[in-house]
Amino acid sequence: MAKWTPTHEAPEPLEGPIVPTIIGGTILWFVLFLAQLPFYGWFDDHGHLWWVWTCLAGAGLGLIGIWYVRGRDAALKRLAAEAATEGSSPVGPSPAAD
């Protein structure tokens, strides 16, 4: 069986409002957790208690995600600012600098 090779390059990744998206998702998970707490007994009786804890885990992992994407966003902004002051591309030094 021959190895498949792509016929075109992959598109650039989409950059968007990453930090607000992660914050919104984290808030949504936490709100879902709080909304299910009054029905804790029902979930326990019907064997669906994992739904409650899944929402809490989503909120907890979202907090880690917020920390990560804020650091990533700050690093990207630092890199762009350094590239703007040096007049080079944000990827690295240009090959003509040799």
N, C-alpha and C positions, 0 to 999 in steps of 0.2 A: 504494500500500500504506500503510495507516494505521500510525502509530507505536503500539506497545504500551505501555500504562501499567499499572502494578501496581494491583490492587484493594485491597491492604492494605499496611501498613507492614512493613518488614523487621524480623525479630526482633533483639533485642540480641545482640551477640557473646558467646559463652560465655567466661567467665574461669575458669581452672583453674590447676593447678600447672604453669605454663609452664616455669619454670627447670628443675625436675627432669625434665620430659619431654625438653627439649633436651639436658640432660646425659646422660640415658639413651640417647637416640638417637646421640649422639656416641660414647659408649662402645661401643655396639653396632657402629657402623661401624669403629671402631679394632680391636675384637676380630675382626671379619670379615677385616680386612686382615691381622692377625697370623696368623689361622688359614689363610689362603691362601698365606702366604710359603713354607711347606715344599713346596708344590706349584707353585712358580714355573715350573719347567721344563716341567711338564705343561701349564700354561696357555699358555706360550710356544709349545710344539709344536702345540697345537690352535687357536691363533689367538684365545685368550680372555684374553690378557694385560690387556686393558682392564678386566676384572673386578677385578683386584688394585688397579689405579690408581683405579678408581671408588670403592672402599672407602676408600682413603687420602684422596681428594678429599672424600668425605662426612665423614670425621673432621675434616679441615681446615676445611671450611665450618661444621661443627658448633661448632668452637672460636670462630669468628666469631659464630655464632648465640648461644652462651653469653654472650659479651661483650655482645651487643646486648640480649638479653632480661633480663639482670641490670640493665643500665642502665634499661631500660623499667620493670621492676618497682620499682626504687628511685624513679624519677620518679613513678610512680603512688602509691606509699606517701607520698612527700613531699607530693604534691598533696592526698591524703586527710587527712594530718595538718594541713596548712594550712587546709583547709576545716573541719576539726573545731574548730580553735582560733578561727576567725573566725565560725563558726556559719552558714556559707553552703554552698551546694551545691558539689561539686567541679568542676562545669562552668564556673562563673563567678559573678559577682555577680548577685543577684536583681534583677528589674526594679523592685521596690518601693523600692530603695535610691536612686532618683533624687530 
